[in-house]
Amino acid sequence: MSTIKKIIYLLLIQFLFIQCKAYQVNSKRNEMEYNTYRIQQKFWNSPNGKIAYIDKGEGKPLLLLHGVPTSGWLYRKMIDPLVEKGYRVIVPDMLGFGNSDSPDGYDVYDKANHAKRIIGLMNYLNINNWHHVMHDAGGLWTWELFKQDPNKIYRLTILNTIIYKEGFNPPVNMKQGNMAKLAMWSYRNFTQMSLKMLFKNGTDTIKMSKADIEGYAMPFKEGKTKALYKFFTTNTKSIPNYSSVIKQINIPTQVIWGINDTILLWNKDKELVIKDLKIKSENIHILNKNHFLQEESAANLIEIIGVFK
């Protein structure tokens, strides 16, 4: 199927899904509003623009890294409980996502530059070593971080993330140009439809509320799609081979994976991942969930991460 047909098909599917709201509820008890979350964020002036981040707690440093097309909002249910378990929890919005700046440019959103800014943020916070949790495209930024400074992370928690190309099944591949720009336009102007489709496909057991969706939608409504454009026109076509980097990692590592994910496929990668990262069997947690574990299985993540110190 050509790229333009895929995009048209995607928009049609989005329109159909918006008519079916069975997976969505109006509100949830004690839920957080996105404006409340934003008020809690601080800012670091990176060389490329402001990076918004949460910094809570006084224990061992724990960085929670989102992927694409989400932001730190993904971890909102987990921050305070992990602080209560004794962590200092750092949750950034990567450049171009969430409440961070979205400067013009293309290579500014390269994987290596994202990694450099993670290191820069943690240096700014005077954190030399930390427990690192990553999800989705956050895996790419993490492998790049290990290339730049392999001694920053002392413990690694892998959620559904990009590791090897065999386990990555992107739903669409895009080239730079008008078709990809049209897709970004759809994210800005049909945001609710795009995100409702995303979470309908990426969750099995959770009903998203209006406030849940709004936290993901607001940055796109504000026009923040440049980083998304970079990702969809590069990383969905060709995943670098990080094998040599991954094999050099020699720190305690655990996997928490939603096995029902149709984009990030644990069964395709598991043998290599377990071998290359030397993961102990007791540190492999396969959940009968989908891609967005933070939405539908936050309590499990909190418990598993909370004891992995």
C-alpha positions in Angstrom: 0.0 0.0 0.0 1.4 3.4 -0.9 2.1 6.0 1.8 -0.7 8.3 0.7 -3.2 5.4 0.8 -2.0 4.4 4.3 -2.5 8.0 5.6 -6.0 8.2 4.1 -6.8 4.8 5.5 -5.5 5.9 8.9 -7.7 9.0 8.9 -10.7 7.0 7.9 -10.1 4.5 10.7 -9.7 7.4 13.1 -13.0 8.8 12.1 -14.7 5.4 12.6 -13.1 4.9 16.0 -14.2 8.3 17.2 -17.7 7.2 16.8 -17.2 4.3 19.2 -16.4 5.4 22.7 -17.0 2.2 24.6 -13.4 2.2 25.8 -13.6 5.8 27.1 -15.2 7.2 30.3 -16.0 10.8 31.1 -14.0 10.9 34.3 -12.3 8.8 37.0 -12.1 9.2 40.8 -9.2 11.3 42.0 -7.8 11.7 38.5 -5.2 14.4 37.7 -5.8 17.2 35.3 -3.0 18.1 32.8 -2.8 21.7 34.0 -2.2 20.4 37.5 0.6 18.2 36.2 2.2 21.1 34.3 2.2 23.3 37.4 4.4 20.7 39.1 7.0 20.8 36.3 10.3 22.6 36.4 12.5 23.7 33.5 16.1 23.2 32.4 17.4 25.4 29.6 19.2 23.0 27.4 21.3 24.3 24.4 18.3 23.5 22.1 15.4 24.8 24.2 13.6 24.4 27.6 13.1 20.9 28.9 10.2 20.4 31.3 10.6 17.8 34.0 9.2 16.5 37.3 11.7 16.1 40.2 10.2 14.6 43.4 11.5 12.7 46.4 14.9 12.4 48.1 15.9 8.8 47.7 17.8 6.9 45.0 17.5 8.6 41.6 15.0 7.0 39.2 14.5 8.4 35.7 11.2 7.5 33.9 11.6 8.0 30.2 8.6 8.2 27.8 8.5 7.4 24.1 6.6 8.5 21.0 4.1 10.1 20.8 3.7 10.5 24.6 5.4 12.6 27.3 6.1 12.5 31.0 2.3 12.5 31.5 2.5 8.8 30.7 3.9 8.2 34.2 1.6 10.5 36.2 0.0 7.6 38.2 3.4 6.2 39.2 5.4 9.3 40.4 4.1 9.7 44.0 3.9 6.0 44.7 7.5 5.5 43.6 8.5 8.5 45.8 6.8 6.7 48.7 9.0 3.7 47.9 12.1 5.7 48.5 13.0 7.1 45.1 13.9 10.5 43.8 11.8 10.4 40.7 12.8 12.4 37.6 10.3 12.5 34.7 11.3 14.6 31.7 9.3 15.7 28.6 11.8 15.2 25.8 12.5 18.1 23.5 9.5 18.4 21.1 7.1 16.6 23.4 4.8 17.5 26.3 5.5 20.8 27.9 9.1 21.1 26.6 10.0 23.5 23.7 9.5 22.4 20.1 12.2 24.3 18.2 12.5 24.3 14.4 14.9 21.9 12.9 15.2 18.2 12.0 18.5 16.9 13.3 17.9 18.6 16.7 15.6 15.6 17.3 18.1 13.0 16.3 18.4 10.0 18.7 22.0 11.1 19.8 20.9 14.6 20.6 18.0 13.3 22.7 20.5 11.2 24.6 22.8 14.1 25.1 20.0 16.2 26.6 19.1 13.4 29.0 22.7 13.4 30.3 22.7 17.2 30.3 19.5 17.3 32.4 20.9 14.8 35.0 24.2 16.7 35.2 22.2 19.9 35.8 20.4 18.1 38.7 23.8 16.9 40.0 22.8 13.2 39.5 25.8 11.1 38.3 24.1 7.7 38.4 20.5 6.5 38.3 18.1 3.7 37.9 16.7 4.1 34.3 13.3 3.1 33.1 12.4 3.5 29.4 9.4 2.8 27.2 8.8 2.7 23.4 11.2 5.0 21.5 12.8 5.8 24.8 14.8 2.6 24.1 16.5 4.3 21.2 17.5 7.3 23.2 18.7 5.0 26.0 21.0 2.9 23.7 22.4 6.2 22.4 23.0 7.3 26.0 25.0 4.1 26.7 27.1 4.9 23.6 27.9 8.4 24.9 28.4 7.5 28.6 28.0 3.8 29.6 28.6 4.6 33.3 25.6 6.8 34.0 23.0 4.1 34.5 23.5 1.6 37.4 20.1 -0.2 37.0 17.9 -0.7 34.0 14.2 -1.4 33.7 13.0 -2.1 30.2 9.3 -1.7 29.4 7.8 -2.3 26.0 10.5 -0.6 24.0 12.6 -0.7 20.8 15.6 -3.0 21.2 16.3 -4.9 17.9 14.7 -4.4 14.6 13.2 -7.9 14.5 11.0 -7.0 17.4 9.8 -3.7 16.0 6.7 -3.8 13.8 5.9 -0.2 12.9 2.4 0.4 11.7 3.5 2.8 9.0 6.7 4.0 7.3 7.0 7.6 6.1 9.4 9.6 4.0 10.2 13.2 4.5 7.8 15.4 2.5 4.2 16.3 2.0 2.7 13.0 3.0 4.5 12.9 6.3 3.5 16.6 6.9 -0.1 15.7 6.2 0.1 13.0 8.9 1.5 15.6 11.3 -1.3 18.0 10.3 -3.8 15.2 11.2 -2.2 14.9 14.7 -2.6 18.7 15.3 -6.1 18.9 13.9 -7.6 15.5 14.6 -5.8 15.0 17.8 -8.6 13.4 19.8 -9.2 10.9 17.0 -5.6 10.0 16.6 -5.0 9.5 20.3 -8.2 7.6 20.9 -7.2 5.2 18.2 -3.7 4.9 19.6 -4.9 4.0 23.1 -7.7 1.7 21.9 -5.0 -0.3 20.0 -2.4 0.0 22.8 -4.5 -1.0 25.8 -6.7 -4.0 26.6 -8.3 -3.4 30.0 -8.4 0.3 30.7 -10.9 3.0 29.8 -9.3 6.3 29.2 -11.0 9.4 30.5 -11.3 12.9 28.9 -8.6 14.1 31.3 -6.3 11.2 30.4 -6.6 12.0 26.7 -6.3 15.7 27.2 -2.9 15.3 28.8 -1.6 13.6 25.7 -3.6 15.8 23.3 -2.7 19.3 24.5 0.9 19.4 23.2 -0.3 18.4 19.7 -3.0 21.0 19.8 -0.2 23.5 20.5 1.5 22.4 17.3 4.3 20.2 18.8 4.8 17.7 16.0 8.3 18.4 14.8 9.9 15.7 16.9 7.2 13.3 15.9 7.9 14.1 12.2 11.6 13.3 12.8 10.8 10.0 14.4 8.3 8.8 11.8 10.5 9.7 8.9 13.6 8.0 10.2 13.3 5.5 13.0 10.3 3.6 11.6 12.2 2.8 8.5 15.6 1.8 9.8 16.5 0.8 13.4 20.3 0.9 14.0 22.0 -2.3 15.2 22.7 -1.6 18.8 24.0 -5.1 19.5 27.6 -4.1 20.3 26.3 -1.4 22.7 23.9 -3.7 24.4 26.4 -6.5 24.9 28.7 -4.1 26.7 26.0 -3.3 29.3 26.8 -5.1 32.6 24.3 -3.8 35.2 21.3 -5.4 36.9 18.5 -5.3 34.3 14.9 -6.3 34.4 12.1 -6.5 31.7 8.4 -5.7 32.3 6.6 -6.4 29.1 2.9 -6.3 27.9 2.8 -9.4 25.8 -0.3 -8.3 23.8 1.6 -5.5 22.1 1.4 -5.8 18.3 4.1 -3.2 17.6 6.9 -4.2 20.0 7.1 -7.9 20.0 8.9 -9.5 22.9 8.8 -13.0 21.4 10.8 -11.8 18.4 13.6 -10.3 20.6 13.6 -12.2 23.8 16.3 -14.7 23.2 18.8 -12.1 22.1 17.8 -9.6 24.7 18.1 -12.1 27.6 21.5 -13.3 26.3 23.0 -9.9 25.5 21.8 -8.2 28.6 22.5 -11.2 30.8 19.0 -10.9 32.4 18.2 -13.3 35.2 14.9 -15.3 34.8 13.5 -13.8 38.0 13.9 -10.3 36.5 11.6 -11.1 33.5 8.0 -10.1 34.1 5.7 -10.8 31.2 2.2 -9.3 31.8 -1.0 -10.2 30.0 -1.4 -6.5 29.0 -0.7 -4.3 25.9 1.7 -1.5 25.0 0.7 1.2 27.5 1.5 -0.6 30.8 1.6 2.7 32.6 -2.1 3.2 31.9 -3.5 -0.3 32.5 -1.0 -1.8 34.9 0.6 1.0 36.8 0.2 -0.8 40.2 2.2 -3.7 38.8 5.0 -1.5 37.5 5.2 0.4 40.8 5.5 -2.8 42.8 8.1 -4.4 40.5 10.2 -1.2 40.0 9.9 -0.4 43.7 11.8 -3.5 44.8 14.4 -3.5 42.1 17.0 -1.3 43.9 
